Amino acid sequence: MKERGNFVLVIDVGTTFAKGVIFDENGTPVAITRKTYPMLTPRTDWAEQNPEAVLKGVLEAMKEVVQKKPVGVEIAAVSFSSQMYSILAIAADGRPLTNSLTWSDRRGAEMADQFKQCPQAKEIYESTGCPIDAIYPLSKISWIKASGLKVKPFKFISIKEYIFHRFFGEYVADWSIASATGLFDFRRRRWQPAAMETAGIDENELSLLVPPRTVFTRWNPEVLQEIGIPQGTPCVIGGGDGPLASIGVGAIGRGVAAVNVGTSAAARYTVATPEIDPHGRLWTYVVDDGWWVVGGIVSSGGIVYDWFIQNVGAGELKPRDSKKPFDVHEAISDLAASVPPGAEGLLFIPYLGGEQCPVWDPHTTGAFTGIMLGHNRAHLARAVYEGITWSIARVLAAIGDVFEPIEEVRVTGGLATSPTWLKIAADMFGTRIYVPETTEGSALGAAVLAWMALGMSPDIEATKKMGRAQKLVEPDAKNRAFYKRQGKEAEQILGILKSVRS
């Protein structure tokens, strides 16, 4: 017996794995699968992926999640969420000429430094909403063009565009992915002439722009044979994983922001009017027709936490419950909780991979300061938690400056499982912290766009009820006051580190 319902299969193309999720009409996942692929770092500042390996992971994730769906469930539509900032060059026959340069690839940093000084820099930021930085394809494309490829590139496309071309035979870029390139005019919804001129390309070398709710139905038969869904199944192109996550966690409305701590960390605020930060600290990206997110990204997220785990780790710590297997993340959370706010004078500046929002300086470095003989691994753990959180708090403060003070933050990502980190976040942000019921925010946001595109849901706001919260953490006034003082101290130390470097 076939089960009726608006089931949507979402593929979330991340930087470490492709995730397949099938949602029912209430936003509840009924099947999930993940397929990993490697990040290649052959040289310092390089972070790239083999596009064929990513495509293979996507196909395997789709095939497996279709096989795992409950008996009788029919898939009404497919939708996509994807990593942002990626770029690769392709030949006229669709063959990749480069690997896909990911968000953390920094080889375009020198190009970005040059572009910041060009006369068009202000125009580019004001029309694209993207601060000039090595994270954006604007700089990466320039690096690729200067790298001496033997074959002249036919187009420069994101990993999502590469996958869509293999699925549907068209080079198309949704507004959401395009808005994180530094090449897209987010108001006029077209490729930006001054940005293209700066990158040394023309419009023919980029994909056709389409709205995030654009539907495709003519699949490559080989793809359908591989994944096992019928020809004609509607596929909604969807958007970027960051903007979609804001929808998926219900961060819509005044004073409500979203924070995700993945490999990087980001804070986002959804708005119905396209605006930019007059001080150039924040980016502005498209979510959907009539919706934008304003926010910032920092590289000092999970990648810094993982660095700490790998290089300091939990050593010979014992599990909280001797009957349970050892969990290093639980152990680190317990360690950090054993030390008072401020780690007894130990301060961590978390910019181990450069500083993005709010200053956009790829040359910023990190540091532990105030370290003494009395400090131990627990103090280091607490300081790392606090340093990562401080970098995010700087973004939220910038958002509050441009719009209104943030009163509520919905958090997702690995650190959201730590009660210690959640308490630090509430105290440092000075806001209520909600942990959404679903951990699949980006994928759920893509499903929402599919329901809207196919007339199953009236608008984004109608889906706010899906962003149900399972945990609430309130800020402590005393700790909040302490962290405000500590934040000022951290800003002073950061300034000193930069002056020494220069």
C-alpha positions as CSV (number, residue, x, y, z in Angstrom):
1,M,0.0,0.0,0.0
2,K,1.3,3.4,-1.0
3,E,1.5,6.0,1.8
4,R,0.3,9.4,0.8
5,G,2.1,12.5,2.0
6,N,4.4,15.2,0.8
7,F,7.6,13.3,1.3
8,V,10.7,15.2,0.1
9,L,14.2,13.7,-0.5
10,V,16.9,16.3,0.2
11,I,20.5,16.0,-0.7
12,D,22.8,18.1,1.5
13,V,26.2,18.4,-0.2
14,G,28.6,19.2,2.6
15,T,32.4,19.6,2.7
16,T,32.9,16.3,4.5
17,F,30.0,14.2,3.4
18,A,26.8,14.1,1.3
19,K,23.7,13.5,3.4
20,G,20.4,12.1,2.1
21,V,17.3,12.9,4.2
22,I,13.7,12.1,3.5
23,F,11.2,14.3,5.4
24,D,7.5,13.8,6.0
25,E,5.1,16.8,5.7
26,N,5.7,17.7,9.3
27,G,9.4,18.1,8.8
28,T,10.3,14.9,10.6
29,P,13.1,12.8,9.0
30,V,12.0,9.3,8.1
31,A,15.3,8.1,6.6
32,I,18.8,9.5,6.7
33,T,22.1,8.4,5.2
34,R,25.6,9.9,4.9
35,K,28.5,9.2,2.5
36,T,31.9,10.7,3.1
37,Y,34.5,12.0,0.7
38,P,38.0,13.4,1.5
39,M,39.3,16.9,1.8
40,L,42.6,17.2,-0.1
41,T,45.3,19.5,1.4
42,P,48.4,18.9,-0.8
43,R,49.9,22.3,0.2
44,T,49.6,24.9,2.9
45,D,46.4,27.0,2.4
46,W,45.0,24.5,-0.1
47,A,41.6,22.8,0.7
48,E,40.0,21.1,-2.3
49,Q,37.9,18.1,-3.3
50,N,37.8,15.8,-6.3
51,P,34.4,16.7,-8.0
52,E,33.9,13.1,-9.1
53,A,34.4,11.9,-5.6
54,V,31.7,14.3,-4.4
55,L,29.4,13.3,-7.2
56,K,29.9,9.7,-6.3
57,G,29.1,10.4,-2.7
58,V,25.9,12.3,-3.7
59,L,24.7,9.4,-5.9
60,E,25.4,6.8,-3.2
61,A,23.6,8.8,-0.6
62,M,20.6,9.3,-2.8
63,K,20.5,5.6,-3.7
64,E,20.9,4.4,-0.1
65,V,18.3,6.8,1.4
66,V,15.8,5.7,-1.3
67,Q,16.4,2.1,-0.3
68,K,16.0,3.0,3.4
69,K,12.6,4.8,3.0
70,P,9.7,3.2,4.9
71,V,7.6,0.8,2.9
72,G,4.8,2.5,1.0
73,V,6.4,6.0,1.1
74,E,6.5,7.8,-2.3
75,I,8.9,10.7,-2.9
76,A,7.0,13.8,-4.1
77,A,10.1,15.8,-4.8
78,V,13.8,16.1,-4.5
79,S,15.6,19.3,-3.3
80,F,19.2,20.4,-2.7
81,S,21.2,22.1,-0.1
82,S,24.8,22.6,-0.8
83,Q,28.1,23.9,0.6
84,M,28.8,27.5,-0.4
85,Y,32.0,29.3,-1.7
86,S,33.2,26.3,-3.8
87,I,34.6,26.8,-7.3
88,L,36.2,24.7,-10.1
89,A,37.1,25.3,-13.7
90,I,35.7,23.0,-16.4
91,A,36.4,22.4,-20.1
92,A,33.8,22.7,-22.9
93,D,33.1,19.0,-22.6
94,G,32.3,19.3,-18.9
95,R,35.6,17.8,-17.8
96,P,37.0,19.2,-14.6
97,L,40.2,21.2,-15.2
98,T,40.7,21.7,-11.4
99,N,39.5,20.2,-8.2
100,S,36.8,22.0,-6.4
101,L,38.3,24.8,-4.2
102,T,36.3,24.8,-0.9
103,W,35.5,27.6,1.5
104,S,38.7,27.1,3.6
105,D,41.0,27.2,0.6
106,R,43.2,30.4,1.1
107,R,45.3,30.4,-2.1
108,G,43.3,33.5,-3.3
109,A,44.4,35.6,-0.3
110,E,46.9,37.7,-2.2
111,M,44.4,38.3,-5.0
112,A,41.9,39.4,-2.3
113,D,44.4,41.8,-0.8
114,Q,44.9,43.4,-4.2
115,F,41.2,43.6,-5.0
116,K,40.6,45.4,-1.7
117,Q,42.7,48.3,-3.0
118,C,41.0,48.6,-6.4
119,P,38.7,51.5,-7.2
120,Q,35.8,49.1,-7.6
121,A,36.0,47.5,-4.2
122,K,33.3,49.6,-2.6
123,E,30.9,49.1,-5.5
124,I,31.5,45.3,-5.5
125,Y,30.7,45.0,-1.8
126,E,27.7,47.3,-1.9
127,S,26.1,45.4,-4.8
128,T,27.2,41.8,-4.1
129,G,27.0,42.0,-0.3
130,C,30.3,40.0,0.0
131,P,33.3,41.5,1.7
132,I,36.4,41.0,-0.5
133,D,38.1,38.0,1.0
134,A,39.9,34.8,0.0
135,I,36.8,32.7,0.9
136,Y,34.9,34.0,-2.2
137,P,35.2,32.6,-5.7
138,L,35.8,36.2,-6.9
139,S,39.4,35.7,-5.6
140,K,39.7,32.0,-6.3
141,I,38.8,32.4,-10.0
142,S,41.6,34.9,-10.4
143,W,44.0,32.5,-8.8
144,I,42.9,29.7,-11.1
145,K,43.3,31.9,-14.1
146,A,46.8,32.9,-13.1
147,S,47.8,29.3,-12.3
148,G,48.7,28.4,-15.9
149,L,46.1,25.8,-16.8
150,K,47.0,24.1,-20.1
151,V,43.3,24.2,-21.3
152,K,41.4,27.4,-21.3
153,P,38.4,27.1,-18.9
154,F,35.0,27.0,-20.5
155,K,33.2,27.9,-17.3
156,F,33.8,28.4,-13.6
157,I,31.1,26.7,-11.5
158,S,30.4,25.5,-7.9
159,I,30.3,21.9,-6.9
160,K,26.5,22.1,-6.9
161,E,26.5,23.3,-10.5
162,Y,28.8,20.5,-11.4
163,I,26.4,17.9,-9.9
164,F,23.3,19.6,-11.5
165,H,24.9,19.5,-14.9
166,R,25.5,15.8,-14.6
167,F,21.9,15.4,-13.4
168,F,20.1,17.6,-15.9
169,G,22.6,18.6,-18.6
170,E,22.3,22.4,-17.8
171,Y,24.7,24.9,-16.2
172,V,22.5,26.7,-13.7
173,A,23.3,28.5,-10.5
174,D,20.6,29.3,-7.9
175,W,20.5,32.9,-6.5
176,S,21.5,31.5,-3.0
177,I,24.7,29.8,-4.1
178,A,25.5,32.6,-6.5
179,S,25.2,35.2,-3.7
180,A,28.2,33.7,-1.9
181,T,30.5,34.1,-4.9
182,G,31.3,37.8,-4.7
183,L,30.1,38.0,-8.3
184,F,26.3,38.3,-7.9
185,D,24.2,41.4,-7.6
186,F,21.8,40.4,-4.8
187,R,19.3,43.1,-5.6
188,R,19.2,42.9,-9.4
189,R,19.8,39.2,-9.3
190,R,22.3,39.2,-12.1
191,W,26.1,38.7,-12.4
192,Q,27.8,41.9,-11.3
193,P,29.8,43.6,-14.1
194,A,32.5,45.2,-11.9
195,A,33.1,42.0,-10.1
196,M,33.4,40.0,-13.3
197,E,35.8,42.6,-14.7
198,T,37.9,42.3,-11.5
199,A,38.0,38.5,-11.7
200,G,38.9,38.7,-15.4
201,I,35.8,36.8,-16.7
202,D,32.6,37.5,-18.6
203,E,29.0,36.3,-18.1
204,N,29.5,33.4,-20.6
205,E,32.0,31.8,-18.3
206,L,29.4,31.6,-15.5
207,S,26.1,29.6,-15.2
208,L,22.6,30.8,-16.0
209,L,21.0,32.3,-12.8
210,V,17.7,30.8,-11.6
211,P,15.5,31.3,-8.4
212,P,16.0,28.8,-5.6
213,R,12.5,27.3,-6.2
214,T,13.2,26.5,-9.9
215,V,11.9,23.0,-10.7
216,F,13.7,20.5,-13.0
217,T,12.0,17.3,-14.2
218,R,14.1,16.0,-17.2
219,W,16.7,13.9,-15.4
220,N,19.7,12.1,-17.0
221,P,18.4,8.6,-17.3
222,E,21.7,7.1,-16.1
223,V,21.3,9.1,-12.9
224,L,17.7,7.9,-12.3
225,Q,18.8,4.3,-13.0
226,E,21.5,4.7,-10.3
227,I,19.4,6.2,-7.6
228,G,16.0,4.5,-8.3
229,I,13.4,7.2,-8.6
230,P,11.0,7.7,-11.6
231,Q,11.6,10.0,-14.5
232,G,9.7,13.2,-14.1
233,T,10.1,13.4,-10.3
234,P,10.3,17.2,-9.6
235,C,13.7,18.4,-8.4
236,V,13.9,21.9,-6.8
237,I,17.3,23.4,-7.1
238,G,17.3,24.8,-3.5
239,G,20.1,26.9,-2.1
240,G,23.1,27.3,0.1
241,D,23.4,25.3,3.3
242,G,23.8,28.4,5.5
243,P,20.8,30.4,4.4
244,L,18.6,27.3,4.3
245,A,19.6,26.4,7.8
246,S,18.1,29.6,9.1
247,I,14.8,28.4,7.6
248,G,15.2,24.9,8.9
249,V,15.8,25.9,12.5
250,G,12.9,28.5,12.5
251,A,15.2,31.6,12.9
252,I,12.7,33.9,11.2
253,G,11.4,37.0,12.9
254,R,12.7,40.0,14.8
255,G,15.4,39.4,17.3
256,V,15.9,35.8,16.4
257,A,19.3,34.7,15.0
258,A,20.8,31.4,13.9
259,V,24.3,30.1,14.9
260,N,25.9,27.0,13.5
261,V,29.2,25.7,14.7
262,G,30.4,23.2,12.1
263,T,33.9,23.1,10.7
264,S,33.5,26.9,10.5
265,A,31.0,28.9,12.5
266,A,28.4,31.4,11.3
267,A,25.8,33.7,12.7
268,R,22.8,34.7,10.5
269,Y,19.8,37.0,10.7
270,T,16.9,36.6,8.3
271,V,15.5,39.8,6.8
272,A,12.7,40.7,4.3
273,T,14.6,43.7,2.9
274,P,18.0,43.4,1.2
275,E,20.5,45.4,3.2
276,I,24.2,45.6,3.8
277,D,26.3,46.5,6.7
278,P,27.5,50.1,6.1
279,H,30.8,49.2,7.9
280,G,31.5,46.2,5.6
281,R,31.7,43.6,8.4
282,L,28.8,41.4,7.3
283,W,27.7,39.5,4.2
284,T,24.2,39.5,2.7
285,Y,23.0,36.4,0.9
286,V,19.7,35.4,-0.8
287,V,17.6,32.8,0.9
288,D,14.6,32.9,-1.5
289,D,12.5,35.4,-3.4
290,G,11.8,38.1,-0.8
291,W,14.1,36.8,1.9
292,W,17.8,37.4,2.6
293,V,20.2,36.5,5.4
294,V,22.7,39.0,6.8
295,G,25.6,37.6,8.9
296,G,29.2,36.5,9.1
297,I,31.4,33.5,9.0
298,V,34.4,32.7,11.2
299,S,36.9,30.0,10.5
300,S,37.4,29.6,14.3
301,G,34.6,26.9,14.7
302,G,34.8,23.2,14.8
303,I,38.1,23.1,13.0
304,V,39.7,24.9,16.0
305,Y,38.0,22.6,18.4
306,D,39.2,19.6,16.4
307,W,42.7,21.1,16.5
308,F,42.5,21.2,20.3
309,I,41.2,17.6,20.5
310,Q,44.0,16.3,18.2
311,N,46.8,18.2,19.8
312,V,45.8,18.2,23.5
313,G,42.9,15.8,23.6
314,A,41.4,14.1,26.6
315,G,44.4,11.9,27.3
316,E,43.6,9.4,30.1
317,L,40.3,11.0,31.2
318,K,37.7,8.6,32.2
319,P,34.1,8.5,31.0
320,R,31.4,10.3,33.1
321,D,29.6,6.9,33.4
322,S,32.0,3.9,33.7
323,K,29.3,1.7,32.1
324,K,29.3,3.8,28.9
325,P,32.1,3.9,26.3
326,F,34.5,6.8,26.4
327,D,33.3,9.9,24.6
328,V,36.1,12.5,24.1
329,H,33.6,15.3,23.5
330,E,31.7,14.6,26.7
331,A,35.1,14.5,28.5
332,I,36.2,17.8,27.2
333,S,32.8,19.4,28.1
334,D,33.2,18.1,31.6
335,L,36.7,19.4,31.8
336,A,35.7,22.9,30.7
337,A,32.8,22.8,33.2
338,S,35.2,22.2,36.1
339,V,36.8,25.7,35.6
340,P,35.0,29.0,36.3
341,P,34.2,31.6,33.6
342,G,37.4,33.2,32.3
343,A,39.5,30.0,32.9
344,E,41.2,31.8,35.8
345,G,42.9,34.4,33.6
346,L,43.7,32.2,30.5
347,L,42.5,33.7,27.3
348,F,42.4,32.1,23.8
349,I,42.4,34.1,20.6
350,P,40.9,31.5,18.1
351,Y,42.0,32.8,14.7
352,L,44.2,29.8,13.8
353,G,43.2,30.1,10.1
354,G,42.8,33.8,9.7
355,E,40.1,36.2,10.8
356,Q,36.9,36.6,8.7
357,C,33.9,38.5,10.1
358,P,34.0,41.3,11.3
359,V,37.5,42.4,10.0
360,W,38.2,40.0,7.1
361,D,41.9,39.7,7.6
362,P,43.4,36.3,6.4
363,H,46.7,37.0,8.1
364,T,45.4,37.2,11.7
365,T,46.8,34.5,13.9
366,G,45.7,33.0,17.3
367,A,47.3,32.8,20.7
368,F,46.9,31.6,24.3
369,T,47.6,34.5,26.7
370,G,47.9,34.8,30.4
371,I,49.0,31.2,30.8
372,M,50.6,30.3,34.1
373,L,52.0,27.2,35.9
374,G,48.7,26.7,37.7
375,H,46.8,26.2,34.4
376,N,46.1,22.7,33.2
377,R,44.2,20.9,30.5
378,A,40.8,21.9,31.9
379,H,41.7,25.6,31.7
380,L,42.8,25.1,28.1
381,A,39.5,23.4,27.3
382,R,37.5,26.2,28.9
383,A,39.6,28.9,27.1
384,V,39.1,27.2,23.8
385,Y,35.3,27.0,24.3
386,E,35.3,30.7,25.3
387,G,37.5,31.8,22.4
388,I,35.4,30.1,19.8
389,T,32.2,31.6,21.4
390,W,33.8,35.1,21.5
391,S,34.5,35.0,17.8
392,I,30.8,34.3,17.1
393,A,29.7,36.9,19.6
394,R,31.5,39.5,17.6
395,V,29.4,38.6,14.6
396,L,26.2,38.8,16.6
397,A,27.2,42.2,17.9
398,A,27.7,43.5,14.4
399,I,24.2,42.1,13.4
400,G,22.7,43.9,16.4
401,D,24.4,47.1,15.4
402,V,22.8,47.0,11.9
403,F,19.4,45.8,12.9
404,E,18.1,45.3,16.4
405,P,19.6,43.6,19.5
406,I,19.5,39.8,19.3
407,E,17.2,38.3,21.9
408,E,17.2,34.7,20.9
409,V,19.7,32.4,19.2
410,R,19.0,29.0,17.7
411,V,22.2,26.9,17.7
412,T,23.1,23.9,15.7
413,G,26.4,22.0,15.1
414,G,28.7,19.8,17.0
415,L,29.3,22.0,20.0
416,A,25.5,22.3,20.6
417,T,25.7,18.9,22.2
418,S,27.9,20.3,25.0
419,P,25.9,21.7,28.0
420,T,29.0,23.6,29.0
421,W,29.3,25.3,25.7
422,L,25.6,26.1,25.6
423,K,25.9,27.9,28.9
424,I,29.0,29.8,27.8
425,A,27.1,30.8,24.6
426,A,24.0,32.0,26.5
427,D,26.2,34.1,29.0
428,M,28.5,35.5,26.3
429,F,25.8,36.3,23.8
430,G,23.4,37.6,26.5
431,T,20.5,35.8,24.9
432,R,18.2,32.9,25.3
433,I,19.7,29.8,23.5
434,Y,17.4,27.3,21.9
435,V,18.6,24.0,20.5
436,P,16.3,23.0,17.6
437,E,14.7,19.5,17.7
438,T,16.1,18.7,14.3
439,T,19.8,18.5,13.6
440,E,19.1,18.7,9.9
441,G,18.5,22.4,9.6
442,S,19.9,22.9,6.1
443,A,18.2,19.9,4.7
444,L,14.8,20.9,6.3
445,G,15.2,24.4,4.8
446,A,15.7,22.8,1.3
447,A,12.5,20.7,1.9
448,V,10.6,23.8,2.8
449,L,11.6,25.4,-0.6
450,A,10.3,22.2,-2.3
451,W,7.0,22.3,-0.5
452,M,6.6,26.0,-1.5
453,A,7.6,25.4,-5.1
454,L,5.1,22.6,-5.5
455,G,2.3,24.5,-3.7
456,M,2.4,22.3,-0.6
457,S,3.2,25.2,1.8
458,P,2.2,28.9,1.4
459,D,5.5,30.6,2.5
460,I,8.6,30.3,4.7
461,E,7.0,31.7,7.8
462,A,4.3,29.0,7.7
463,T,7.1,26.5,8.4
464,K,8.4,28.2,11.6
465,K,6.5,25.6,13.7
466,M,8.9,22.9,12.2
467,G,11.9,24.6,13.9
468,R,10.8,23.1,17.3
469,A,13.2,23.6,20.2
470,Q,14.2,20.8,22.5
471,K,16.4,22.8,24.9
472,L,16.4,26.3,26.4
473,V,19.4,27.9,28.2
474,E,19.0,31.3,29.8
475,P,21.9,33.7,30.4
476,D,23.2,34.5,33.8
477,A,23.5,38.3,34.4
478,K,26.7,38.0,36.5
479,N,28.5,35.9,33.9
480,R,27.2,38.1,31.2
481,A,28.8,41.1,32.8
482,F,32.1,39.2,33.2
483,Y,32.2,38.2,29.6
484,K,31.5,41.7,28.4
485,R,34.7,42.8,30.3
486,Q,36.6,39.8,29.0
487,G,35.5,40.6,25.4
488,K,37.0,44.1,25.7
489,E,40.3,42.5,26.9
490,A,40.3,40.1,24.0
491,E,39.9,42.9,21.5
492,Q,42.9,44.7,23.1
493,I,45.0,41.6,22.9
494,L,44.0,40.9,19.3
495,G,45.1,44.4,18.4
496,I,48.5,43.9,20.1
497,L,48.9,40.6,18.1
498,K,48.2,42.3,14.9
499,S,50.6,45.2,15.7
500,V,53.4,42.7,16.4
501,R,52.7,40.8,13.2
502,S,52.8,44.0,11.1
